[in-house]
Structure formats: C-alpha cells, structure tokens
Amino acid sequence: MATQSNIEWTEMTWNPVTGCTKVSQGCKHCYAERMARRLNAMGVERYRNGFTVTLHADLVDLPRTWGKSRKVFVNSMSDLFHYDVPLDFIQRIFHTMEACPQHTFQVLTKRSGRLAEVASYLPWPRNVWMGVSVENADVIHRVHDLARVPAGVRFLSCEPLIGPLDSLPLVGIHWVIVGGESGPKARPMADEWVESIFTQCRRARVRFFFKQWGGVRKDLTGRKLHGRTYDEMPSLAAVA
Ligand code: SF4
C-alpha cells in the first residue's frame, strides 16, 4: 500500500499503519477517517477495520524494494506515534527507513508526547524528517517536544491552520508548511495568520512552504501568496 500522492510537499505515501483516533481540533474533519470509512464501505481488505488502528506487518519492508529515490510521507492514513502502535513496530519502521538512504521519509504526528518519550529508542538517520502538526496555539507544546528529537530535519505542519500562531518557537526547526482546511465544512484561515508565520520564518531563516488557502473549493482559492508560490524545502546541506 504505497501510492502516488497529490500532497504538494511529498511524492508518495506509505501506510504500514492505518486508523487513528482524534486528539485535537485539527482532527475534526480528518481526511484519513473519511477515506478509511469510504474504502471500508467499498470492501477494500486493508480497511476491513475501518478507522481502527491496524498494523500492516507485510508492508513494513516495502520501501526496500524501491530502487528509485523518492520522497515518502509515512502513514498519511494514521499517526505512527499513536499509543496503540507498539514501540517494536515503530522501531521496525525506523529500521526500514534507516536501511533505505536513497529515500527521504517524512513522518508527521500529533502525538508529540509519545514521540518525545520513545525518540531515544529509535535510530535517526538523516533521511528521516520528523514533523508535528500545529493547528492553533493550544497545541504549541508539540513544537517543544519536537525540538528534543535528534532528527536531521524537524518540521511543522500548520495545516489546517485554524487560529493565530504569533509566537512560534522556531529555534531548531528547519521547515514550516502552512495550509488552510479544505473540503466540506472547511474552517476559515485568516490572511494575517499566514503573514505572521511567514514573517516569523523569514526572521528565523526557516524554510516556508505555502500549501493552499483551502476552503470548500480549494481549486478556486489556489496556493499563491504575495502573487507567487512558496515551495521551499529544507536543504540538508544547510541543516548540517
Ligand atoms: S491524528 Fe491525524 S490521522 Fe489521527 S485523527 Fe487526527 S488528523 Fe486524523
């Protein structure tokens, strides 16, 4: 279960775990939940448990079979640091990533507390980029948890951005992604919230990626800011 991705900051997804539970406001309209329920209704075997956390041991080694270098979003359909995912399973996934230096793996979590708890039991090769979601100021503590993790690249995904983030602690952060919520019942994102994060990133020399304005019709709102796109990515040379 690895598929090409339409997400602007990656190339493909790899889902050795599926299913999750909601932890914060950013989860309210979870895309993974909607998709899992749809696939379950269609009778797709991988989603026989719907959105319940499910381990797919047969997919753990899949990236070892890909020769060509790829940028891979790990667990787009779950949260790798969910408490129902045993540490030894997380370790197996990290060992696969370590064994595949030809690929770049992007891991994103909202369970930053567990990430910080288990980080010292995991290998941190330079091809693993570790990120936390920060949708509003209520969850800013996730950035502090991330800062304790010895990943080569640490990043924030401020999507869906549903509140202002005027004091982001960007020391030790290399990359910030910003995006508005999209789809049915999308919550609005204010221009000034985006401008504030952009300014903080410029001051801290942190790479900035503007994913989308979002809205019910994201194709109409687009992804331009200041009349241009911002598709900045972390530079491993600069981080080193
Ligand atoms: S943590 Fe991510 S996958 Fe899990 S419910 Fe929240 S948005 Fe969905």
Boltz pocket constraint, residues with backbone or C-beta under 6 A from the ligand:
constraints:
  - pocket:
      binder: B
      contacts: [[A, 19], [A, 20], [A, 21], [A, 22], [A, 23], [A, 24], [A, 26], [A, 27], [A, 30], [A, 31], [A, 32], [A, 33], [A, 76], [A, 77], [A, 78], [A, 79], [A, 110]]
      max_distance: 6.0
